[in-house]
Amino acid sequence: MNDGKPSLPRQLHELALGRIVERYQLQEIHADAGGPYLSFVCQAGFAEGADVGYMRLFRGGPFFQVVTSTIVVPQIQLDSHMVFAFTPSDSPVPHFTVDSVRAGDHHAFHLDLIPRMDLGANLDYMNEAFQPLTQACVAGRAIEGLSRAELSPRQWAIMSPWMLAHRATTEAFRQINETVLSYQEHWFKLVDNGLSAAAVAHTSPQQLAERDQRNKAILFNAEVDPVWNQITPLLGADTVQKQIQVLQAVSRNRG
């Protein structure tokens, strides 16, 4: 950051987000007064009142919404960026997510396509939506300098078995772009082409929408994911709750 260039986590964030926004010509939704959808003001004494980040919101194309979260607090050496790209609630196409973080002297990242159906009971769906990620997943996990993140069994259970969630050395973090782009390219194909009738034979748009609502209530839940309680003293309970509400939102039937 001292050379004026964006940090490595921000570079990865901007790459992944930019590819989605540009490919599908998404429109950013701003706050009433302009600027990001939700601004983050530090509530902690060491930087009280300082601007420490924002949530951005995009809509359009084939998506329900794309949500980002950026928190940068030099005083505690935190540089965190998240993208969640949500397909419509009645769609079987997985949601896409990538986080990129620097905390203290280490980097970390999280990359996944979030299942919309039970993988253990829908082989055709798993084969189309996730099996093509296997080569990139294996190669990504083999990068020297990665160590598996300490997540709870519940956190692993609500994501996909193809999820990468790791701490990384600086050099290892520099190498993950290829894995992120591979996941994104496969996901773009799913967004553009959909899934076969066989892959979604055992569900319906209504069932998908109901599952999406239940799934998001677990994904973005302070009991399940401790990060929400960790950032509450920094951003304040109201701001954290607003973020959760946006992330838990579901789309209505498109008719």
PAMAR-676139 format. One record per residue (C-alpha): x, y, z; residue in three letters. Coordinates in steps of 0.1 Angstrom, whole numbers, padded with zeros to 4 digits, always signed. Example, Ala and Ser with C-alpha at 12.3 -4.5 7.8 and 13.67 -1.06 7.14 Angstrom:
<rs>
+0123-0045+0078ala +0137-0011+0071ser 
</rs>
This chain:
<rs>
+0000+0000+0000met +0030+0023+0005asn +0038+0025-0032asp +0004+0040-0040gly -0010+0008-0056lys -0041-0009-0043pro -0035-0036-0018ser -0035-0072-0030leu -0069-0079-0015pro -0084-0048-0031arg -0069-0058-0065gln -0085-0092-0064leu -0118-0077-0052his -0118-0051-0081glu -0109-0078-0106leu -0137-0102-0096ala -0163-0074-0092leu -0154-0056-0123gly -0157-0087-0145arg -0193-0092-0132ile -0204-0056-0135val -0189-0051-0170glu -0200-0084-0185arg -0236-0079-0175tyr -0237-0041-0175gln -0250-0038-0139leu -0262-0005-0124gln -0250+0006-0090glu -0277+0016-0065ile -0266+0046-0045his -0276+0060-0011ala -0302+0088-0012asp -0275+0113-0008ala -0253+0097-0034gly -0222+0075-0028gly -0222+0039-0017pro -0254+0022-0007tyr -0243+0021+0029leu -0213+0038+0044ser -0193+0025+0074phe -0183+0049+0102val -0160+0036+0129cys -0176+0033+0163gln -0144+0021+0181ala -0125+0046+0202gly -0092+0043+0183phe -0108+0057+0151ala -0143+0069+0162glu -0161+0088+0135gly -0137+0078+0107ala -0149+0064+0074asp -0138+0028+0073val -0156+0014+0043gly -0189+0008+0026tyr -0214-0016+0012met -0221-0013-0025arg -0252-0027-0043leu -0256-0035-0080phe -0286-0047-0099arg -0295-0057-0134gly -0288-0084-0160gly -0296-0119-0149pro -0291-0112-0112phe -0312-0104-0082phe -0284-0083-0067gln -0246-0081-0063val -0235-0069-0029val -0200-0059-0018thr -0185-0050+0016ser -0152-0032+0021thr -0137-0025+0055ile -0103-0008+0057val -0089+0001+0091val -0052+0009+0091pro -0051+0013+0129gln -0058-0025+0133ile -0042-0036+0100gln -0075-0047+0085leu -0081-0046+0048asp -0112-0067+0039ser -0133-0070+0007his -0162-0092-0001met -0184-0098-0032val -0216-0118-0031phe -0234-0121-0065ala -0269-0134-0060phe -0289-0151-0088thr -0327-0149-0085pro -0342-0168-0056ser -0361-0191-0080asp -0330-0199-0101ser -0309-0231-0096pro -0277-0213-0107val -0254-0210-0077pro -0246-0177-0060his -0209-0166-0064phe -0188-0153-0036thr -0151-0143-0031val -0136-0126+0000asp -0101-0112+0000ser -0085-0100+0033val -0053-0088+0049arg -0053-0089+0086ala -0021-0081+0104gly +0008-0099+0087asp -0013-0125+0068his -0037-0127+0039his -0068-0148+0036ala -0094-0156+0010phe -0127-0174+0006his -0140-0186-0028leu -0171-0206-0036asp -0203-0212-0056leu -0231-0216-0032ile -0254-0246-0039pro -0290-0240-0046arg -0300-0276-0042met -0290-0306-0020asp -0259-0319-0036leu -0262-0352-0018gly -0295-0360-0035ala -0291-0344-0069asn -0262-0360-0089leu -0270-0344-0122asp -0271-0309-0106tyr -0238-0315-0088met -0222-0328-0120asn -0232-0297-0140glu -0228-0270-0114ala -0198-0281-0094phe -0179-0311-0108gln -0163-0289-0136pro -0146-0269-0107leu -0126-0299-0095thr -0094-0293-0115gln -0093-0256-0105ala -0101-0265-0069cys -0074-0291-0066val -0048-0268-0082ala -0058-0239-0060gly -0056-0259-0028arg -0021-0271-0039ala -0006-0236-0040ile +0023-0235-0016glu +0018-0212+0013gly -0019-0218+0019leu -0033-0231+0052ser -0069-0241+0057arg -0091-0215+0075ala -0105-0224+0109glu -0142-0226+0102leu -0168-0244+0121ser -0184-0276+0107pro -0217-0256+0103arg -0199-0231+0082gln -0184-0258+0060trp -0218-0275+0057ala -0237-0245+0043ile -0212-0239+0016met -0200-0263-0012ser -0173-0290-0009pro -0155-0271-0037trp -0150-0241-0014met -0115-0227-0009leu -0111-0209+0025ala -0075-0203+0034his -0049-0181+0050arg -0021-0173+0026ala +0014-0160+0025thr +0018-0129+0003thr +0033-0150-0025glu +0005-0176-0023ala -0021-0149-0024phe -0006-0135-0056arg -0012-0169-0072gln -0049-0173-0064ile -0062-0150-0092asn -0061-0179-0117glu -0083-0200-0094thr -0108-0172-0089val -0110-0166-0126leu -0115-0203-0133ser -0144-0204-0109tyr -0158-0173-0123gln -0156-0185-0159glu -0175-0217-0150his -0201-0196-0131trp -0205-0173-0161phe -0214-0203-0182lys -0240-0214-0157leu -0255-0178-0156val -0256-0175-0194asp -0268-0210-0203asn -0286-0223-0172gly -0288-0259-0162leu -0303-0289-0180ser -0338-0302-0173ala -0322-0333-0158ala -0302-0313-0133ala -0333-0295-0119val -0358-0324-0124ala -0364-0328-0086his -0372-0292-0077thr -0394-0263-0088ser -0390-0225-0089pro -0411-0222-0057gln -0390-0248-0039gln -0358-0231-0050leu -0371-0197-0037ala -0381-0212-0004glu -0348-0229+0000arg -0329-0197-0009asp -0347-0178+0019gln -0339-0205+0045arg -0303-0208+0032asn -0296-0170+0034lys -0310-0169+0069ala -0283-0194+0079ile -0254-0180+0058leu -0258-0145+0072phe -0264-0153+0108asn -0244-0141+0137ala -0248-0173+0156glu -0233-0193+0127val -0207-0169+0115asp -0187-0151+0143pro -0174-0124+0120val -0206-0104+0125trp -0200-0102+0163asn -0164-0094+0156gln -0171-0064+0135ile -0201-0051+0156thr -0178-0031+0180pro -0161-0016+0149leu -0192-0006+0128leu -0220-0006+0153gly -0250-0029+0157ala -0273-0009+0135asp -0249-0010+0105thr -0242-0047+0109val -0279-0054+0110gln -0285-0034+0079lys -0258-0054+0061gln -0273-0087+0072ile -0308-0076+0061gln -0295-0067+0026val -0276-0100+0023leu -0306-0121+0035gln -0330-0104+0010ala -0347-0127-0015val -0361-0119-0049ser -0398-0124-0058arg -0410-0145-0086asn -0402-0130-0120arg -0435-0141-0134gly 
</rs>
